[in-house]
Structures are given as structure tokens and as C-alpha cells.
């Protein structure tokens, strides 16, 4: 009789997949103008103070990053 956990095979598989994914690194390089950088920082500050329109503005910028990540990971 084995002392292994009944789900040991599944657990080992999931740990192997996690280890493989952790070893895959994506480097995302982008250029941003000083104007746009300052605008994003202002949006951040406004969003942190509760401005919902600023939150939407930031989400629009984050969507651009997500689109690039989706391309890179082929989702």
C-alpha cells in the first residue's frame, strides 16, 4: 500500500506546469513621450484620490499592455 496522496500525480503535474511557466520570462519594452508619461502619472494620482474617469483612463492604457501580453503568450 502506498503512502502517496491520492491526488499526487495531479499535484506533481500542476507543480511541473507552474515551474515551467515561472521559467518563461517576457520582456516588454515600450517608448512613451514625456507628455504621455506625465499624463499617466496625473491619471494615477487622480485615480488614487477616487476620480473614476481617471480609473477608466488608466484601464485604457493597461489594455494596451494586456493586448501586447496576449500577443506574446498567444492566448
N, C-alpha and C positions, 0 to 999 in steps of 0.2 A: 504494500500500500504506500502511495506517495504522500509526502508531506506538503507538496506544492499546493498553492492556492488554486481553486477550481478554474479561475479565470487567468491563470499565469500566462498562458500563450497569448491571450489578447492583451494583457498588460505589457508583456515584452514587446509585442508588435507596436503598440502605441508609444512606448518609450523609444524604440528604434526610430519611428517616424518623427518624433519630436526632436531627437538628436540630429537626424538628417536635416530637418528644417532649420534647426538652430545653426547648423554649419553653413547654410546658404546665406550669403550676405549680398544685399543690394546697395549699391552706392548711387544716390540720386544727387546729381549736380544741377544747379539751376542758376540763372542770372536774374537779377532783379535790379531795377533802377533805384537810385536813392529816393526818388519821389515815391515809388511804389512801396519801398521798404518803410518809409516814414508813414505812409498811409496805412499799411498793415499794422504798424505799431500803435497808431492812433486808434484804429479799429479795435485792437486788442484791449487797450486801456478803456475805451468806451464800453466794450462788451463786459469787462470786469466790473464796471460800475452799473451794469444792468440794462444797457441800451440794446434792445432786441434787434434793431436794424443793424447794428454793428455785428451782432452774432451772425445774422444772415450773411453779411458781407464776408466775414471770416469763413463761414461754411462754403461760400462760393470759391474762395481761394483754396481751401482744403480740398474741395472737389477736384481741382486741377491736379493736385498731388496724388489723390486717390486714382484718378484716371491713368496717370503715369505708372503707378504701382500695379494696377490691373493689367496694363500692357506688359510690364516686365514679368509678372507672375503668370501671364496667360490665363487669367480667370475668365 
